[in-house]
Amino acid sequence: MAYYIGLMSGTSMDGIDAVLCDISHQRISSKHCLSLPYPAELLDQLTNLCTPSTDELCRMAMVDREVAQVFAEAVNQLLAETNLKPADIVAIGSHGQTIRHQPKTETQSGYSVQIGDPHTIATLTGIDVVADFRRRDIAEGGHGAPLVPAFHHQVFSSASVSRVIVNIGGIANITYLPANCSSMVTGFDTGPGNRLLDYWCQRHTGRHFDQNGQWAASGSIIPDLLTSMLEDPYFHRKPPKSTGREYFNDSWLTQFDRLNEFPAHDVQATLLSLTAQSIADAIRNLKQVDEVYICGGGAFNLNLLKVLSLHTALDVQTTQSLGVNPQWVEGAAFAWLAWAFNHRVPGNLPAVTGARKSCVLGALYPA
């Protein structure tokens, strides 16, 4: 057995997933998962760091270590729950917490900023940490995102059917896995996932998210509003492409006139349809799709899955049908990326990120 732990917190910032994996001879088996929410005060600080303001450098330096402490706490709790010792773990793969993501443009270099000091994680856990996965891909001319398609290819590819894996976090992304690798594996960010839904739900109900999409199901889609939203240039841009909460956020919503004149639950229904239709449009542009599987927090929104199935005219299931809990997939991906670093296996797919070449991702921070 070769145990690795993957640490992941996505753009929704709804908590840290720590996933224990046994990765031996490229066979990946997820063994245990623990989810830990951010303390409320730290979550507020992280949210504030996602938008430009004063004294950012000092605040980021302090929050960098506080995030790392919570990441380390998640690892140590995971070890306690599984009766493992630090010496039993080969390495931790830590994604960190993204606070800014700016894809490259014709006039501007791209960057992606993740915090959660790997030195602090290594010190507090006594385990080697592999982190800083995105910047090598960016150095090679890529977006540094999405990174999970290489893992999806390892775990979910089929010799007989073509699959799409849809990860619905704050932002949604897809990975296309053609049958028997008959053509190139591709993937990209499709647009908003849960981010706008969570924001609108919290603003109008006080709840952090819409349980099973029930509030959205109580409303009716506003056709003109949905059409206007889908006219956003991002949806029509050709991949490689990536995006983040810097783009699809509450400020993005303010461009739509009279938004607050509609019933709030109708807007929620429209935002859910926006997520579903933008994903479905991306899937329809692929050559051949036999199966669609969902992972990430959106996999637990039953109404979203229902609407997505209607838009794609396909049977939409979660990755649980393939033997992997949908909540575990991204964390397991970063455990695999730590394994890939140790074995000098490239962790990016240039067709996905736009990088000039495949390369080993990450850097080592010894315990």
C-alpha beads as a LAMMPS data file, in Angstrom:
LAMMPS data file: protein, C-alpha beads

367 atoms
366 bonds

1 atom types
1 bond types

-500.0 500.0 xlo xhi
-500.0 500.0 ylo yhi
-500.0 500.0 zlo zhi

Masses

1 110.0

Atoms # bond

1 1 1 0.000 0.000 0.000
2 1 1 1.137 3.541 -0.775
3 1 1 -1.037 6.081 1.022
4 1 1 -1.418 9.661 -0.206
5 1 1 -3.730 12.379 1.120
6 1 1 -5.314 14.946 -1.171
7 1 1 -6.450 18.321 0.172
8 1 1 -8.923 20.405 -1.777
9 1 1 -11.036 23.503 -1.211
10 1 1 -12.809 24.849 -4.272
11 1 1 -14.044 28.243 -5.386
12 1 1 -17.251 27.869 -3.363
13 1 1 -15.105 27.776 -0.190
14 1 1 -17.655 25.521 1.491
15 1 1 -14.934 23.558 3.271
16 1 1 -11.833 21.419 2.982
17 1 1 -11.954 17.850 1.721
18 1 1 -9.148 15.558 2.900
19 1 1 -9.154 12.284 0.963
20 1 1 -7.009 9.253 1.793
21 1 1 -5.996 7.222 -1.274
22 1 1 -3.994 4.070 -1.841
23 1 1 -2.076 4.593 -5.080
24 1 1 -0.037 1.581 -6.111
25 1 1 1.174 0.885 -9.655
26 1 1 -1.196 3.613 -10.969
27 1 1 -4.183 1.866 -9.388
28 1 1 -6.088 4.409 -7.328
29 1 1 -8.381 3.471 -4.474
30 1 1 -10.053 6.091 -2.273
31 1 1 -10.219 4.861 1.322
32 1 1 -11.605 7.619 3.512
33 1 1 -12.726 11.232 3.316
34 1 1 -13.146 13.981 5.869
35 1 1 -14.707 17.393 5.255
36 1 1 -13.921 20.335 7.513
37 1 1 -15.567 23.763 7.224
38 1 1 -13.596 26.968 7.533
39 1 1 -14.141 28.913 10.769
40 1 1 -16.567 31.761 10.051
41 1 1 -14.008 34.527 10.636
42 1 1 -11.451 32.903 8.327
43 1 1 -14.100 32.390 5.643
44 1 1 -14.912 36.108 5.787
45 1 1 -11.226 36.945 5.384
46 1 1 -10.919 34.607 2.395
47 1 1 -13.996 36.071 0.739
48 1 1 -12.600 39.583 1.180
49 1 1 -9.284 38.534 -0.384
50 1 1 -11.075 37.464 -3.551
51 1 1 -11.749 41.083 -4.522
52 1 1 -9.282 43.999 -4.771
53 1 1 -8.983 46.134 -1.643
54 1 1 -6.377 47.816 0.540
55 1 1 -3.562 46.127 2.483
56 1 1 -4.018 42.908 0.508
57 1 1 -0.398 41.753 0.743
58 1 1 -0.259 41.833 4.538
59 1 1 -3.675 40.227 4.943
60 1 1 -2.859 37.502 2.429
61 1 1 0.364 36.627 4.243
62 1 1 -1.494 36.132 7.518
63 1 1 -4.427 34.222 6.001
64 1 1 -1.974 32.030 4.075
65 1 1 -0.806 30.476 7.354
66 1 1 -4.289 30.340 8.892
67 1 1 -5.599 28.365 5.908
68 1 1 -2.624 26.013 6.202
69 1 1 -3.414 25.416 9.863
70 1 1 -6.977 24.335 8.990
71 1 1 -5.649 22.124 6.194
72 1 1 -3.252 20.507 8.653
73 1 1 -6.080 20.037 11.160
74 1 1 -8.053 18.173 8.489
75 1 1 -5.087 15.853 7.849
76 1 1 -4.543 15.154 11.525
77 1 1 -8.247 14.384 12.041
78 1 1 -8.155 12.057 9.050
79 1 1 -5.177 10.212 10.520
80 1 1 -6.969 9.855 13.849
81 1 1 -10.116 8.485 12.203
82 1 1 -8.145 5.898 10.215
83 1 1 -5.634 4.960 12.970
84 1 1 -2.730 5.913 10.722
85 1 1 0.520 7.658 11.629
86 1 1 2.337 10.351 9.643
87 1 1 4.961 7.772 8.682
88 1 1 2.228 5.747 6.941
89 1 1 1.605 8.549 4.420
90 1 1 3.954 9.007 1.463
91 1 1 2.877 12.607 0.794
92 1 1 0.075 15.134 0.945
93 1 1 -1.076 16.780 -2.281
94 1 1 -2.437 20.197 -1.358
95 1 1 -4.304 22.318 -3.871
96 1 1 -4.582 25.233 -1.459
97 1 1 -7.338 27.825 -1.594
98 1 1 -7.682 29.832 -4.788
99 1 1 -8.217 33.520 -4.106
100 1 1 -7.519 34.874 -7.616
101 1 1 -7.509 33.246 -11.042
102 1 1 -6.841 35.331 -14.132
103 1 1 -6.473 33.361 -17.381
104 1 1 -4.079 34.701 -19.968
105 1 1 -5.413 36.928 -22.738
106 1 1 -3.918 38.315 -25.930
107 1 1 -2.697 41.360 -24.007
108 1 1 -2.104 40.042 -20.482
109 1 1 -0.168 37.213 -18.871
110 1 1 -2.222 34.806 -16.798
111 1 1 -1.835 33.931 -13.139
112 1 1 -3.496 31.850 -10.460
113 1 1 -3.031 32.392 -6.718
114 1 1 -3.559 29.653 -4.133
115 1 1 -2.814 30.127 -0.443
116 1 1 -2.357 27.639 2.391
117 1 1 1.373 27.613 3.206
118 1 1 2.731 24.109 2.401
119 1 1 5.639 24.560 4.857
120 1 1 3.133 25.014 7.681
121 1 1 1.137 21.940 6.602
122 1 1 4.319 19.848 6.491
123 1 1 5.431 21.091 9.907
124 1 1 2.073 20.541 11.639
125 1 1 1.469 17.091 10.144
126 1 1 4.992 15.651 9.922
127 1 1 4.274 14.604 6.305
128 1 1 5.916 15.707 3.065
129 1 1 3.707 18.064 1.066
130 1 1 3.503 18.522 -2.692
131 1 1 1.808 21.797 -3.631
132 1 1 1.845 24.760 -6.048
133 1 1 0.486 22.655 -8.920
134 1 1 -0.855 25.350 -11.219
135 1 1 2.074 27.684 -11.822
136 1 1 4.238 25.248 -13.827
137 1 1 1.450 24.821 -16.360
138 1 1 1.064 28.616 -16.490
139 1 1 4.816 28.963 -17.027
140 1 1 4.388 26.696 -20.060
141 1 1 1.758 29.036 -21.488
142 1 1 -1.307 27.276 -20.069
143 1 1 -4.217 28.454 -17.957
144 1 1 -3.191 26.286 -14.999
145 1 1 -6.767 24.974 -15.046
146 1 1 -8.617 22.746 -15.057
147 1 1 -6.169 20.172 -13.652
148 1 1 -8.549 17.332 -12.756
149 1 1 -9.004 15.980 -16.332
150 1 1 -5.689 14.078 -16.170
151 1 1 -6.979 12.313 -13.051
152 1 1 -10.375 11.698 -14.646
153 1 1 -8.550 10.060 -17.549
154 1 1 -6.699 7.721 -15.171
155 1 1 -9.768 6.716 -13.183
156 1 1 -12.870 6.990 -15.361
157 1 1 -11.856 6.177 -18.958
158 1 1 -13.623 3.287 -20.685
159 1 1 -12.598 1.107 -23.615
160 1 1 -16.149 0.804 -24.903
161 1 1 -18.041 4.056 -24.214
162 1 1 -17.312 7.768 -24.454
163 1 1 -17.858 9.580 -21.175
164 1 1 -18.096 13.124 -19.919
165 1 1 -17.153 13.813 -16.321
166 1 1 -18.726 17.032 -15.052
167 1 1 -17.272 18.579 -11.920
168 1 1 -19.749 21.081 -10.455
169 1 1 -18.131 23.166 -7.754
170 1 1 -18.344 26.946 -7.570
171 1 1 -17.333 26.801 -11.235
172 1 1 -18.271 23.863 -13.475
173 1 1 -15.828 22.037 -15.729
174 1 1 -16.064 19.043 -18.017
175 1 1 -13.661 16.307 -19.111
176 1 1 -14.307 14.422 -22.349
177 1 1 -13.039 10.838 -22.278
178 1 1 -13.455 9.274 -25.733
179 1 1 -13.865 5.492 -25.845
180 1 1 -10.538 3.649 -25.853
181 1 1 -8.754 7.020 -26.253
182 1 1 -9.919 7.078 -29.883
183 1 1 -9.360 10.832 -29.886
184 1 1 -7.779 13.382 -27.586
185 1 1 -8.951 13.841 -23.996
186 1 1 -10.206 17.409 -23.643
187 1 1 -11.774 19.565 -20.955
188 1 1 -12.481 23.124 -19.882
189 1 1 -14.471 25.315 -17.504
190 1 1 -18.026 25.668 -18.791
191 1 1 -18.988 28.599 -16.554
192 1 1 -20.818 28.970 -13.239
193 1 1 -21.564 25.880 -11.194
194 1 1 -22.871 26.463 -7.666
195 1 1 -21.368 29.921 -7.177
196 1 1 -24.265 32.083 -8.358
197 1 1 -26.868 29.683 -6.953
198 1 1 -25.281 29.777 -3.501
199 1 1 -24.923 33.557 -3.557
200 1 1 -28.552 34.168 -4.546
201 1 1 -29.861 31.602 -2.057
202 1 1 -27.906 33.071 0.843
203 1 1 -28.902 36.619 -0.063
204 1 1 -32.635 35.855 -0.133
205 1 1 -33.100 32.962 2.294
206 1 1 -30.113 33.174 4.645
207 1 1 -29.183 29.576 3.811
208 1 1 -25.720 28.814 2.458
209 1 1 -27.095 26.650 -0.362
210 1 1 -30.358 25.454 -1.906
211 1 1 -30.882 21.933 -0.512
212 1 1 -31.514 19.579 -3.461
213 1 1 -32.427 22.623 -5.543
214 1 1 -35.854 22.690 -3.917
215 1 1 -36.099 26.485 -3.805
216 1 1 -35.186 26.694 -7.500
217 1 1 -37.782 23.994 -8.249
218 1 1 -40.447 26.196 -6.657
219 1 1 -39.785 28.955 -9.197
220 1 1 -40.219 29.399 -12.934
221 1 1 -37.479 30.153 -15.446
222 1 1 -37.428 33.724 -16.772
223 1 1 -36.758 33.109 -20.504
224 1 1 -35.513 36.590 -21.461
225 1 1 -33.175 36.712 -18.483
226 1 1 -31.759 33.270 -19.258
227 1 1 -31.219 34.243 -22.896
228 1 1 -29.379 37.412 -21.858
229 1 1 -27.136 35.493 -19.468
230 1 1 -26.261 32.885 -22.092
231 1 1 -25.165 35.670 -24.464
232 1 1 -22.130 36.301 -22.249
233 1 1 -18.978 36.014 -24.423
234 1 1 -17.413 33.397 -22.138
235 1 1 -19.942 30.761 -23.157
236 1 1 -19.084 31.232 -26.832
237 1 1 -15.301 31.277 -26.434
238 1 1 -13.501 28.235 -27.783
239 1 1 -11.367 26.149 -25.398
240 1 1 -8.821 26.011 -23.893
241 1 1 -10.547 28.289 -21.419
242 1 1 -10.931 28.690 -17.680
243 1 1 -12.740 31.073 -15.374
244 1 1 -13.422 31.705 -11.696
245 1 1 -15.354 33.644 -9.098
246 1 1 -13.536 36.789 -10.240
247 1 1 -15.800 36.672 -13.313
248 1 1 -19.009 34.846 -12.375
249 1 1 -20.013 36.563 -9.138
250 1 1 -22.557 38.943 -7.651
251 1 1 -21.088 41.830 -9.678
252 1 1 -21.691 39.818 -12.862
253 1 1 -25.363 39.605 -11.931
254 1 1 -25.728 43.378 -11.562
255 1 1 -25.408 43.881 -15.331
256 1 1 -28.877 42.400 -15.844
257 1 1 -31.500 45.127 -15.552
258 1 1 -34.527 44.696 -13.315
259 1 1 -33.089 41.558 -11.699
260 1 1 -34.537 42.471 -8.327
261 1 1 -37.979 43.068 -9.812
262 1 1 -38.460 39.343 -10.444
263 1 1 -39.510 36.920 -7.689
264 1 1 -36.326 35.677 -6.061
265 1 1 -37.208 32.001 -6.510
266 1 1 -37.755 32.591 -10.240
267 1 1 -34.261 34.052 -10.499
268 1 1 -32.939 30.982 -8.645
269 1 1 -34.688 28.705 -11.154
270 1 1 -33.124 30.728 -13.974
271 1 1 -29.638 30.529 -12.463
272 1 1 -29.994 26.762 -12.075
273 1 1 -30.995 26.525 -15.725
274 1 1 -27.999 28.699 -16.642
275 1 1 -25.638 26.228 -14.985
276 1 1 -27.375 23.235 -16.561
277 1 1 -27.719 24.686 -20.050
278 1 1 -24.138 26.004 -20.252
279 1 1 -22.876 22.522 -19.297
280 1 1 -25.263 20.850 -21.745
281 1 1 -24.252 23.202 -24.580
282 1 1 -20.611 22.264 -23.996
283 1 1 -21.477 18.553 -24.053
284 1 1 -23.498 18.877 -27.273
285 1 1 -20.437 20.304 -29.033
286 1 1 -18.509 17.076 -28.410
287 1 1 -18.218 14.413 -31.092
288 1 1 -19.826 11.437 -29.346
289 1 1 -21.100 11.151 -25.775
290 1 1 -22.585 7.961 -24.362
291 1 1 -22.537 8.655 -20.619
292 1 1 -22.425 11.678 -18.310
293 1 1 -21.251 11.501 -14.701
294 1 1 -21.328 14.316 -12.145
295 1 1 -18.971 14.977 -9.239
296 1 1 -18.443 17.865 -6.835
297 1 1 -21.007 19.558 -4.631
298 1 1 -23.452 19.957 -7.520
299 1 1 -23.834 16.172 -7.641
300 1 1 -26.038 16.456 -4.535
301 1 1 -28.429 18.976 -6.120
302 1 1 -31.106 16.571 -7.375
303 1 1 -33.029 19.251 -9.230
304 1 1 -29.878 20.357 -11.057
305 1 1 -29.213 16.766 -12.164
306 1 1 -32.799 16.449 -13.386
307 1 1 -32.614 19.658 -15.417
308 1 1 -29.191 18.733 -16.792
309 1 1 -30.547 15.352 -17.908
310 1 1 -33.388 17.096 -19.741
311 1 1 -30.976 19.478 -21.496
312 1 1 -28.586 16.710 -22.572
313 1 1 -31.221 14.045 -23.340
314 1 1 -28.875 11.608 -21.589
315 1 1 -29.059 9.613 -18.369
316 1 1 -27.046 11.751 -15.945
317 1 1 -25.577 9.901 -12.963
318 1 1 -23.005 10.719 -10.303
319 1 1 -19.531 9.177 -10.150
320 1 1 -20.847 6.974 -7.344
321 1 1 -22.054 4.745 -10.197
322 1 1 -18.384 4.330 -11.157
323 1 1 -17.382 3.525 -7.595
324 1 1 -16.126 6.958 -6.495
325 1 1 -18.064 9.193 -4.101
326 1 1 -18.674 12.478 -5.983
327 1 1 -17.531 14.477 -2.956
328 1 1 -14.165 12.702 -2.985
329 1 1 -13.136 13.135 -6.619
330 1 1 -11.275 16.458 -6.495
331 1 1 -9.463 15.634 -3.264
332 1 1 -8.427 12.291 -4.711
333 1 1 -7.178 14.105 -7.817
334 1 1 -4.662 16.052 -5.746
335 1 1 -3.555 12.906 -3.948
336 1 1 -2.881 11.501 -7.419
337 1 1 -1.036 14.667 -8.464
338 1 1 1.268 14.208 -5.445
339 1 1 1.868 10.620 -6.588
340 1 1 2.495 11.876 -10.137
341 1 1 5.064 14.385 -8.846
342 1 1 6.933 11.670 -6.933
343 1 1 6.967 9.394 -9.980
344 1 1 7.757 12.184 -12.481
345 1 1 4.491 11.660 -14.331
346 1 1 3.059 14.716 -16.143
347 1 1 -0.033 16.038 -14.386
348 1 1 -1.414 18.395 -17.022
349 1 1 -3.070 17.840 -20.394
350 1 1 -1.990 20.534 -22.891
351 1 1 -5.203 20.069 -24.905
352 1 1 -7.086 21.085 -21.762
353 1 1 -4.969 23.896 -20.320
354 1 1 -3.355 25.240 -23.480
355 1 1 0.188 24.633 -22.199
356 1 1 2.972 24.123 -24.724
357 1 1 3.805 20.670 -23.366
358 1 1 3.008 18.083 -20.722
359 1 1 4.977 18.561 -17.522
360 1 1 5.338 17.355 -13.954
361 1 1 3.366 19.697 -11.705
362 1 1 4.071 20.887 -8.165
363 1 1 6.929 21.389 -5.776
364 1 1 8.065 19.411 -2.723
365 1 1 7.923 20.800 0.824
366 1 1 9.578 18.192 3.088
367 1 1 8.363 17.524 6.619

Bonds

1 1 1 2
2 1 2 3
3 1 3 4
4 1 4 5
5 1 5 6
6 1 6 7
7 1 7 8
8 1 8 9
9 1 9 10
10 1 10 11
11 1 11 12
12 1 12 13
13 1 13 14
14 1 14 15
15 1 15 16
16 1 16 17
17 1 17 18
18 1 18 19
19 1 19 20
20 1 20 21
21 1 21 22
22 1 22 23
23 1 23 24
24 1 24 25
25 1 25 26
26 1 26 27
27 1 27 28
28 1 28 29
29 1 29 30
30 1 30 31
31 1 31 32
32 1 32 33
33 1 33 34
34 1 34 35
35 1 35 36
36 1 36 37
37 1 37 38
38 1 38 39
39 1 39 40
40 1 40 41
41 1 41 42
42 1 42 43
43 1 43 44
44 1 44 45
45 1 45 46
46 1 46 47
47 1 47 48
48 1 48 49
49 1 49 50
50 1 50 51
51 1 51 52
52 1 52 53
53 1 53 54
54 1 54 55
55 1 55 56
56 1 56 57
57 1 57 58
58 1 58 59
59 1 59 60
60 1 60 61
61 1 61 62
62 1 62 63
63 1 63 64
64 1 64 65
65 1 65 66
66 1 66 67
67 1 67 68
68 1 68 69
69 1 69 70
70 1 70 71
71 1 71 72
72 1 72 73
73 1 73 74
74 1 74 75
75 1 75 76
76 1 76 77
77 1 77 78
78 1 78 79
79 1 79 80
80 1 80 81
81 1 81 82
82 1 82 83
83 1 83 84
84 1 84 85
85 1 85 86
86 1 86 87
87 1 87 88
88 1 88 89
89 1 89 90
90 1 90 91
91 1 91 92
92 1 92 93
93 1 93 94
94 1 94 95
95 1 95 96
96 1 96 97
97 1 97 98
98 1 98 99
99 1 99 100
100 1 100 101
101 1 101 102
102 1 102 103
103 1 103 104
104 1 104 105
105 1 105 106
106 1 106 107
107 1 107 108
108 1 108 109
109 1 109 110
110 1 110 111
111 1 111 112
112 1 112 113
113 1 113 114
114 1 114 115
115 1 115 116
116 1 116 117
117 1 117 118
118 1 118 119
119 1 119 120
120 1 120 121
121 1 121 122
122 1 122 123
123 1 123 124
124 1 124 125
125 1 125 126
126 1 126 127
127 1 127 128
128 1 128 129
129 1 129 130
130 1 130 131
131 1 131 132
132 1 132 133
133 1 133 134
134 1 134 135
135 1 135 136
136 1 136 137
137 1 137 138
138 1 138 139
139 1 139 140
140 1 140 141
141 1 141 142
142 1 142 143
143 1 143 144
144 1 144 145
145 1 145 146
146 1 146 147
147 1 147 148
148 1 148 149
149 1 149 150
150 1 150 151
151 1 151 152
152 1 152 153
153 1 153 154
154 1 154 155
155 1 155 156
156 1 156 157
157 1 157 158
158 1 158 159
159 1 159 160
160 1 160 161
161 1 161 162
162 1 162 163
163 1 163 164
164 1 164 165
165 1 165 166
166 1 166 167
167 1 167 168
168 1 168 169
169 1 169 170
170 1 170 171
171 1 171 172
172 1 172 173
173 1 173 174
174 1 174 175
175 1 175 176
176 1 176 177
177 1 177 178
178 1 178 179
179 1 179 180
180 1 180 181
181 1 181 182
182 1 182 183
183 1 183 184
184 1 184 185
185 1 185 186
186 1 186 187
187 1 187 188
188 1 188 189
189 1 189 190
190 1 190 191
191 1 191 192
192 1 192 193
193 1 193 194
194 1 194 195
195 1 195 196
196 1 196 197
197 1 197 198
198 1 198 199
199 1 199 200
200 1 200 201
201 1 201 202
202 1 202 203
203 1 203 204
204 1 204 205
205 1 205 206
206 1 206 207
207 1 207 208
208 1 208 209
209 1 209 210
210 1 210 211
211 1 211 212
212 1 212 213
213 1 213 214
214 1 214 215
215 1 215 216
216 1 216 217
217 1 217 218
218 1 218 219
219 1 219 220
220 1 220 221
221 1 221 222
222 1 222 223
223 1 223 224
224 1 224 225
225 1 225 226
226 1 226 227
227 1 227 228
228 1 228 229
229 1 229 230
230 1 230 231
231 1 231 232
232 1 232 233
233 1 233 234
234 1 234 235
235 1 235 236
236 1 236 237
237 1 237 238
238 1 238 239
239 1 239 240
240 1 240 241
241 1 241 242
242 1 242 243
243 1 243 244
244 1 244 245
245 1 245 246
246 1 246 247
247 1 247 248
248 1 248 249
249 1 249 250
250 1 250 251
251 1 251 252
252 1 252 253
253 1 253 254
254 1 254 255
255 1 255 256
256 1 256 257
257 1 257 258
258 1 258 259
259 1 259 260
260 1 260 261
261 1 261 262
262 1 262 263
263 1 263 264
264 1 264 265
265 1 265 266
266 1 266 267
267 1 267 268
268 1 268 269
269 1 269 270
270 1 270 271
271 1 271 272
272 1 272 273
273 1 273 274
274 1 274 275
275 1 275 276
276 1 276 277
277 1 277 278
278 1 278 279
279 1 279 280
280 1 280 281
281 1 281 282
282 1 282 283
283 1 283 284
284 1 284 285
285 1 285 286
286 1 286 287
287 1 287 288
288 1 288 289
289 1 289 290
290 1 290 291
291 1 291 292
292 1 292 293
293 1 293 294
294 1 294 295
295 1 295 296
296 1 296 297
297 1 297 298
298 1 298 299
299 1 299 300
300 1 300 301
301 1 301 302
302 1 302 303
303 1 303 304
304 1 304 305
305 1 305 306
306 1 306 307
307 1 307 308
308 1 308 309
309 1 309 310
310 1 310 311
311 1 311 312
312 1 312 313
313 1 313 314
314 1 314 315
315 1 315 316
316 1 316 317
317 1 317 318
318 1 318 319
319 1 319 320
320 1 320 321
321 1 321 322
322 1 322 323
323 1 323 324
324 1 324 325
325 1 325 326
326 1 326 327
327 1 327 328
328 1 328 329
329 1 329 330
330 1 330 331
331 1 331 332
332 1 332 333
333 1 333 334
334 1 334 335
335 1 335 336
336 1 336 337
337 1 337 338
338 1 338 339
339 1 339 340
340 1 340 341
341 1 341 342
342 1 342 343
343 1 343 344
344 1 344 345
345 1 345 346
346 1 346 347
347 1 347 348
348 1 348 349
349 1 349 350
350 1 350 351
351 1 351 352
352 1 352 353
353 1 353 354
354 1 354 355
355 1 355 356
356 1 356 357
357 1 357 358
358 1 358 359
359 1 359 360
360 1 360 361
361 1 361 362
362 1 362 363
363 1 363 364
364 1 364 365
365 1 365 366
366 1 366 367
